[in-house]
Amino acid sequence: MNQRDDLPSVPKVATAYDERRRERRSARREFLAGAGMGFASLAFGAMLAREGVVRGAEGKSAGSVANGVPAPHFAPRAKSVIWIFLVGGMSQMESFDPKPALNQYAGKTIGETPYKDALNSPYVKKNLREVIEGLHQVHPTVYPMQVGFQKYGASGLDFSDWWKTTGEWCADDVAIVRGMWTTDNNHGAQLQFHTGRHSLEGPFPTIGSWVHWGLGSLNENLPQFVVLGTPIADCCGGVGAHGANYLGPSHNGIQLAIDPRNPLPFNTPGGDVYREEQAETLALLGRLHGLSAAEHPEDAALAARMKSYELAYRMQTAVPNLVDFNAETAATQGLYGLDQGNTRTFGQQCLAARRMVEQGVRFVQIFHGSNGGAGAWDAHSNLKSGHASLCGQIDRPIAALIRDLKQRGLLDETLVVVGTEFGRTPGAQNSNGRDHHPYGFSVMLAGGGVRRGVVHGATDELGFHAVEGRHYVTDLHATVLQQLGLDSHRLQIPGRQRLEIDFGQPIREILA
């Protein structure tokens, strides 16, 4: 008798083992398919219960959701936001707020002009909280405008010659708010612009994280809060400018590089790993994370990690499609300036932002001008050459973004915001520059239920103080939230007391 004839059970054991192995693989596949790589699903109910405290719609219980998506507080006018931030402090009087008096009194001191009372305004100290006392003083010698202005469109809005394309293409589609102010006269104002709190008070949730937390996902294959461009430097807030702080790490902005050749360099399994192998590895991680989540249901970092694995897997397919600009016509690529060296990088980011909101991304935050320090827009000297170059990089892409959204029927549901941390001084610094200026500056908005072709607010004749339609930065936040269907006063977490200045008030004068 053959020795193997004494072991008739061996083939059966092997077959049973193979069957169990196939069953395990099948179970994993079912897990991946049914949950969409939903490793966070084990903790999802508890997370919704915690996060839904302030998300209920009017008249509904807290935590109310529809089809898994938190309900807004009231009917929204916009679905998504594209938030463009110019790092360093763009000059208001060389962009959207012309001041002929600067040319008229150039070379004189402010005290020698009819507008010397600007120096005695209570706003000089009332709204200033210095990090280093006396570091940024008033510069008395009036510095003329460094660029010409023209009126554009039926609305007659003023744009500097450095913003000519935006003026020509979009004047009748935008709202300019000229009465913005903040309290930090150093570059911690970059953090303040995004959180509403002075840098001395530390990091707080940013406007993007509040949107993410308050509204949930429209496309589970993509991040709902995306960061494009190089974020601000550590000196000025760092990752805190797109962070969620006490809302939890799962609501942080996710930074993506717009590189069509390699869109996810750190988010692929590598060329020698099959997708099936990666799926089984992640399934095992999901089981382990699930066990940990059951033991530690309040661990926000663990929940965020589970969600990140889930999202990262799905992004491997979704993100490359977003940055495949070859899918766009040559006319569209040319519209954004992708065929020109000085506009290509920012144009790609704006085009990617449009493609993202098309796919349901809630909040796209684009940084321009980060340089590892205070930012390229920080014009203490050589303002004319510096601003001319920087505006040349962004004017056409921003105009293209607004025009493209409009022609695709997306502008009404997409709110575009162009801002910076503060303005620049009316007086000269270093003979050909302007210092930091938190007392009055401008932002531009378009779409998302914002009135078209309007100016709201004003600075004085020298561009020194916001004197009409004054708005602290959280008024801008409240405006964004309002258009998305969120009441800023209802965005609170038990145990985290917010101040009235945190909430702001919507700028109703610019809302349609």
C-alpha positions in Angstrom: 0.0 0.0 0.0 1.3 3.4 -0.8 2.2 5.3 2.3 -0.2 8.1 1.2 -3.0 5.6 1.1 -2.7 5.5 4.9 -3.5 9.2 5.0 -6.8 9.6 3.2 -7.7 12.6 5.3 -4.7 14.7 4.2 -6.2 15.8 0.9 -9.5 16.6 2.7 -7.6 18.6 5.3 -5.8 20.5 2.6 -9.0 21.1 0.8 -10.7 22.4 3.9 -7.8 24.7 4.6 -7.9 26.1 1.0 -11.6 26.6 1.4 -11.2 28.5 4.7 -8.5 30.6 3.0 -10.8 31.3 0.1 -13.6 32.2 2.5 -11.3 34.6 4.4 -10.3 36.2 1.2 -13.9 36.4 0.1 -14.8 37.9 3.5 -12.1 40.5 3.0 -13.3 41.3 -0.4 -16.9 41.7 0.8 -15.6 43.8 3.7 -13.7 46.1 1.2 -16.6 46.3 -1.2 -19.4 46.6 1.3 -17.7 49.3 3.4 -15.8 50.9 0.6 -12.6 50.3 2.5 -14.7 51.6 5.4 -12.3 50.8 8.3 -13.8 53.7 10.1 -17.3 52.2 10.0 -16.8 50.5 13.4 -16.5 53.8 15.1 -18.6 55.8 12.6 -21.8 55.8 14.6 -20.1 57.0 17.7 -18.3 59.7 15.8 -21.6 60.9 14.2 -23.2 61.0 17.6 -20.3 63.2 18.9 -19.9 65.3 15.9 -23.6 65.8 15.2 -24.1 67.9 18.4 -24.2 71.1 16.3 -25.1 69.7 12.9 -28.8 69.3 13.1 -30.9 71.3 10.7 -33.5 73.8 12.0 -36.3 71.9 13.8 -34.5 68.6 13.8 -32.7 66.8 16.5 -29.0 67.3 17.0 -26.9 65.1 14.8 -29.6 64.8 12.1 -28.2 63.4 8.9 -29.7 62.6 5.5 -28.1 59.8 3.4 -25.1 59.9 5.7 -24.5 63.6 5.2 -25.1 66.1 8.0 -27.9 68.5 7.2 -27.1 72.2 7.0 -28.9 74.6 9.4 -30.9 76.2 6.5 -31.0 76.1 2.7 -27.6 76.8 1.3 -26.7 79.0 -1.6 -23.4 77.4 -2.2 -22.0 73.8 -2.1 -18.3 74.5 -2.2 -15.6 77.1 -1.5 -12.4 77.9 -3.3 -10.3 80.0 -0.8 -7.3 81.7 -2.3 -4.8 83.1 0.2 -1.9 85.5 -0.9 0.8 84.9 1.7 2.6 88.0 3.0 0.1 90.8 2.7 -1.0 92.2 -0.7 -1.3 96.0 -0.9 -4.9 97.2 -1.0 -4.0 100.4 -2.9 -2.2 98.5 -5.7 -5.0 96.0 -6.2 -8.7 96.9 -5.5 -8.7 100.2 -3.6 -7.1 103.1 -5.6 -6.1 106.2 -3.6 -5.4 109.2 -5.8 -4.5 111.2 -2.6 -1.3 109.1 -2.3 -0.1 110.5 -5.7 -1.3 114.0 -4.8 0.7 114.2 -1.5 3.6 111.9 -2.4 6.7 112.8 -0.5 4.9 114.8 2.2 4.4 113.4 5.7 0.9 112.3 6.6 0.9 115.2 9.1 1.3 117.6 6.3 -1.8 116.4 4.5 -5.4 117.2 5.1 -5.7 113.7 6.5 -3.4 113.9 9.4 -6.3 112.8 11.8 -5.6 109.3 10.6 -2.7 109.2 13.0 -4.9 110.1 15.9 -7.7 107.6 15.1 -8.7 105.4 18.0 -8.3 102.4 15.6 -4.5 102.8 15.8 -4.4 101.3 19.2 -7.9 100.0 19.8 -7.6 97.3 17.2 -3.9 96.6 17.5 -2.4 93.8 19.5 1.4 93.7 19.0 3.5 90.6 19.3 6.7 92.7 19.5 5.8 96.2 20.7 7.0 98.9 18.4 8.3 96.6 15.7 6.0 98.0 13.0 5.6 101.7 13.4 3.6 104.2 11.3 5.7 105.3 8.3 4.9 109.0 7.9 6.1 109.8 4.3 3.4 109.3 1.8 4.3 106.7 -0.9 2.5 107.1 -4.2 0.6 104.3 -5.9 2.9 102.2 -7.9 0.5 101.2 -10.7 -2.4 102.7 -12.6 -6.1 101.8 -12.2 -9.0 101.5 -14.6 -12.7 101.0 -14.3 -14.1 97.8 -15.8 -17.5 96.4 -16.8 -21.0 97.9 -16.5 -20.4 98.1 -12.8 -17.3 100.3 -13.2 -15.3 98.5 -10.5 -11.7 99.6 -10.1 -8.9 97.2 -10.7 -5.2 98.0 -10.9 -3.3 97.4 -14.1 -1.7 94.3 -12.4 -5.3 92.8 -12.2 -6.3 93.8 -15.7 -7.5 90.3 -16.8 -9.7 89.9 -13.7 -11.1 93.4 -14.4 -11.8 92.7 -18.0 -13.3 89.3 -17.6 -14.9 89.4 -14.2 -15.7 92.9 -13.0 -19.4 92.3 -13.2 -19.2 89.0 -11.4 -17.3 89.9 -8.2 -17.8 91.8 -5.0 -15.0 93.8 -3.4 -15.0 94.3 0.4 -12.7 97.2 1.2 -13.3 97.6 4.9 -11.5 94.5 6.3 -9.4 94.8 9.4 -7.5 92.6 11.8 -5.5 93.0 15.0 -2.1 91.4 14.4 0.5 93.6 12.7 2.9 90.8 12.2 2.6 87.6 10.1 0.8 85.7 12.8 -2.1 87.5 11.0 -1.9 84.6 8.5 -3.1 82.3 11.2 -5.6 84.8 12.4 -7.1 85.2 9.0 -7.9 81.5 9.0 -8.9 81.0 12.6 -10.2 84.4 13.7 -7.9 84.4 16.8 -4.7 86.3 17.4 -1.6 84.1 17.2 -0.8 84.8 20.8 -3.9 82.8 21.7 -2.6 79.8 19.9 -4.2 77.7 17.2 -7.9 77.2 16.8 -10.1 75.5 14.2 -9.8 77.1 10.7 -12.6 78.1 8.5 -12.0 75.1 6.2 -12.1 72.7 9.2 -15.4 74.1 10.4 -16.9 73.6 6.9 -15.6 70.0 6.8 -16.9 69.3 10.3 -20.3 71.0 9.8 -21.2 69.5 6.4 -19.5 66.2 5.9 -18.8 64.6 2.5 -20.2 65.0 -1.0 -17.7 62.5 -2.5 -16.2 59.8 -0.3 -13.4 59.2 -2.7 -11.9 62.6 -2.2 -10.8 64.7 0.8 -13.5 67.3 1.6 -10.9 69.9 2.7 -8.0 70.1 0.2 -4.9 72.3 0.5 -3.0 73.2 -2.7 0.2 75.1 -3.0 2.8 75.5 -0.3 1.2 76.2 3.1 2.4 79.1 5.3 5.6 78.7 7.2 6.0 77.7 10.8 6.8 81.3 11.7 3.3 82.4 10.9 1.1 79.5 11.9 2.3 76.6 9.8 -0.1 73.7 9.5 -2.4 75.5 11.9 -3.6 77.6 9.0 -5.4 74.5 7.6 -5.8 72.6 10.8 -8.8 71.6 12.9 -7.3 71.8 16.3 -9.9 70.7 18.9 -12.3 69.5 16.2 -10.0 66.6 15.8 -7.4 65.6 13.2 -9.9 64.0 10.8 -11.0 67.5 9.9 -7.6 68.9 9.0 -6.9 70.0 5.5 -5.2 67.4 3.3 -2.3 68.7 1.2 -2.1 67.5 -2.4 0.6 68.2 -4.9 -0.7 69.0 -8.4 1.8 66.9 -10.5 0.0 65.1 -13.4 3.0 62.8 -13.7 3.0 61.7 -10.1 -0.1 63.0 -8.2 0.3 60.7 -5.2 4.0 60.1 -4.5 3.4 59.0 -0.9 0.0 57.3 -1.4 0.6 54.3 -3.6 1.7 50.8 -2.7 4.7 51.0 -5.1 5.3 49.4 -8.4 6.1 45.9 -7.0 2.9 45.6 -5.0 -0.4 44.3 -6.5 -3.5 46.2 -5.6 -5.0 42.9 -4.2 -2.0 42.6 -1.8 -2.4 46.1 -0.7 -6.2 45.5 -0.1 -5.5 42.5 2.1 -2.9 44.4 4.1 -5.3 47.3 4.6 -8.1 44.8 5.5 -5.8 43.4 8.3 -5.0 46.9 9.5 -8.8 47.7 9.4 -9.5 44.7 11.7 -6.7 45.7 14.1 -7.8 49.3 14.1 -11.4 48.2 14.7 -10.4 46.2 17.7 -8.5 49.2 19.1 -11.5 51.5 18.3 -13.8 49.2 20.3 -11.4 49.5 23.3 -10.9 53.3 22.8 -14.0 54.8 21.2 -13.0 58.3 22.2 -9.6 58.2 20.6 -9.9 60.9 17.9 -6.4 60.3 16.6 -7.2 56.6 16.0 -10.5 57.5 14.3 -8.7 59.9 12.1 -6.0 57.3 11.2 -8.7 54.8 10.3 -10.4 57.4 8.1 -7.1 58.3 6.5 -6.4 54.7 5.5 -9.8 54.4 4.0 -9.6 57.7 2.1 -6.0 57.1 1.0 -7.0 53.9 -0.7 -9.9 55.4 -2.6 -7.8 58.5 -3.6 -5.4 56.3 -5.6 -8.0 56.1 -8.3 -9.8 59.4 -7.8 -6.9 61.9 -7.5 -5.0 61.0 -10.7 -8.1 61.7 -12.7 -8.5 65.1 -11.1 -5.0 66.3 -12.2 -5.1 64.7 -15.7 -5.3 68.0 -17.4 -5.0 66.2 -20.8 -8.7 65.5 -20.3 -9.3 69.3 -20.7 -9.5 71.0 -24.1 -6.5 73.0 -25.3 -8.8 76.1 -25.1 -9.4 75.4 -21.4 -5.7 74.8 -20.6 -4.9 78.1 -22.4 -7.6 79.9 -20.5 -5.8 79.1 -17.2 -2.4 79.9 -18.7 -1.1 76.4 -18.5 0.8 77.2 -21.8 2.8 80.1 -20.2 5.6 79.7 -17.7 4.7 82.4 -15.3 1.0 81.2 -14.9 1.4 77.5 -15.3 1.8 76.4 -11.7 -0.9 78.6 -10.2 -3.1 77.9 -13.3 -2.9 74.2 -12.7 -3.9 74.7 -9.1 -6.9 76.8 -10.1 -7.9 74.3 -12.7 -7.5 71.4 -10.3 -9.7 73.4 -7.8 -12.4 73.7 -10.4 -12.2 70.0 -11.2 -12.4 69.2 -7.4 -15.5 71.2 -6.7 -17.1 69.6 -9.8 -16.5 66.2 -8.0 -17.9 67.4 -4.7 -15.0 68.7 -2.7 -16.3 71.1 -0.2 -13.4 73.4 0.6 -10.3 74.0 -1.6 -7.6 76.2 0.0 -4.9 77.5 -2.4 -1.8 79.2 -1.0 0.2 81.5 -3.2 3.5 83.2 -2.3 4.8 80.9 0.5 8.6 81.1 0.6 9.6 79.5 3.8 9.3 82.8 5.7 6.8 85.7 5.8 5.7 85.2 2.2 6.5 86.7 -1.2 3.7 89.3 -0.9 5.6 90.9 2.0 6.6 94.1 0.2 8.9 96.0 2.6 11.0 97.0 -0.4 10.8 96.7 -4.2 7.0 96.7 -4.1 6.6 97.6 -7.7 8.7 94.8 -9.2 7.5 92.3 -6.6 3.8 92.9 -6.8 4.0 93.1 -10.7 5.6 89.7 -10.8 3.3 88.1 -8.3 0.1 89.5 -9.9 1.4 88.3 -13.2 1.3 84.7 -11.8 -2.2 84.8 -10.5 -4.3 87.4 -12.4 -5.1 85.3 -15.4 -5.7 82.0 -13.5 -8.1 83.6 -11.0 -10.0 85.4 -13.8 -10.0 82.0 -15.7 -11.4 80.2 -12.7 -14.3 82.6 -12.2 -15.0 82.6 -16.0 -14.8 78.8 -16.3 -17.0 78.2 -13.3 -19.6 80.6 -14.8 -19.6 79.1 -18.2 -20.0 75.6 -16.7 -22.9 76.7 -14.5 -20.9 76.2 -11.3 -20.3 79.7 -10.2 -23.7 80.0 -8.5 -22.9 77.1 -6.2 -19.2 77.8 -5.8 -17.9 80.6 -3.6 -14.5 82.0 -4.6 -12.6 84.1 -2.0 -9.3 85.9 -2.6 -7.7 87.3 0.5 -4.5 88.1 2.3 -3.6 88.6 6.0 -3.5 92.4 6.0 -2.7 95.4 3.7 0.3 97.7 3.3 1.0 101.1 4.8 0.2 104.4 2.9 3.7 105.5 4.0 7.0 104.4 2.4 9.3 101.9 4.0 12.9 101.5 2.8 12.2 104.2 0.1 10.3 101.8 -2.2 8.2 99.5 -0.1 5.3 99.4 2.3 5.1 97.9 5.8 2.4 95.7 7.4 -1.0 97.3 7.8 -3.8 95.6 9.7 -6.1 98.7 9.9 -7.7 98.4 6.5 -7.4 96.1 3.5 -9.5 94.4 0.8 -10.8 91.0 -0.2 -12.6 89.8 -3.3 -15.4 87.3 -3.6 -17.4 85.8 -6.5 -20.2 83.3 -6.9 -22.0 81.3 -4.3 -24.9 83.8 -3.9 -22.7 86.9 -3.6 -23.9 90.0 -5.4 -22.1 90.8 -8.6 -20.3 94.0 -9.6 -20.4 95.7 -6.2 -18.1 97.3 -3.7 -18.8 97.3 0.0 -17.0 99.3 2.6 -14.2 101.9 2.3 -10.9 103.0 3.7 -10.1 106.7 4.2 -8.5 108.8 1.5 -5.0 107.5 2.2 -6.1 103.9 2.6 -5.1 103.9 6.2 -8.2 102.9 8.2 -11.3 101.0 7.3 -13.9 103.6 8.0 -17.1 102.4 6.3 -18.5 98.8 6.3 -15.8 97.7 8.8 -15.4 93.9 9.0 -13.2 91.9 11.2 -11.9 88.7 9.5 -14.5 86.4 11.2 -17.2 88.4 9.4 -15.8 86.9 6.2 -15.9 83.4 7.9 -19.5 83.9 8.8 -20.3 85.0 5.3 -18.8 81.8 3.9 -20.7 79.6 6.4 -23.9 81.5 5.8 -23.8 80.8 2.1 -23.1 77.1 2.8 -26.2 76.9 5.0 -24.4 77.0 8.4 -25.1 79.4 11.3 -21.7 80.2 12.8 -23.3 80.6 16.2 -24.5 77.0 16.2 -21.0 75.6 15.5 -19.9 74.8 19.0 -18.7 71.8 20.9 -19.8 71.3 24.6 -16.9 72.3 26.8 -15.3 74.6 24.2 -16.6 78.1 24.9 -16.3 80.4 21.9 -16.2 84.2 22.1 -18.5 86.4 20.2 -15.6 87.6 17.9 -15.2 83.9 16.9 -18.6 83.8 15.2 -18.6 87.1 13.3 -21.6 88.4 11.3 -22.3 87.7 7.7 -21.5 90.6 5.4 -25.1 90.9 4.2 -24.5 93.9 2.0 -22.8 91.7 -0.5 -25.3 88.8 -0.4 -27.8 88.5 -3.2 
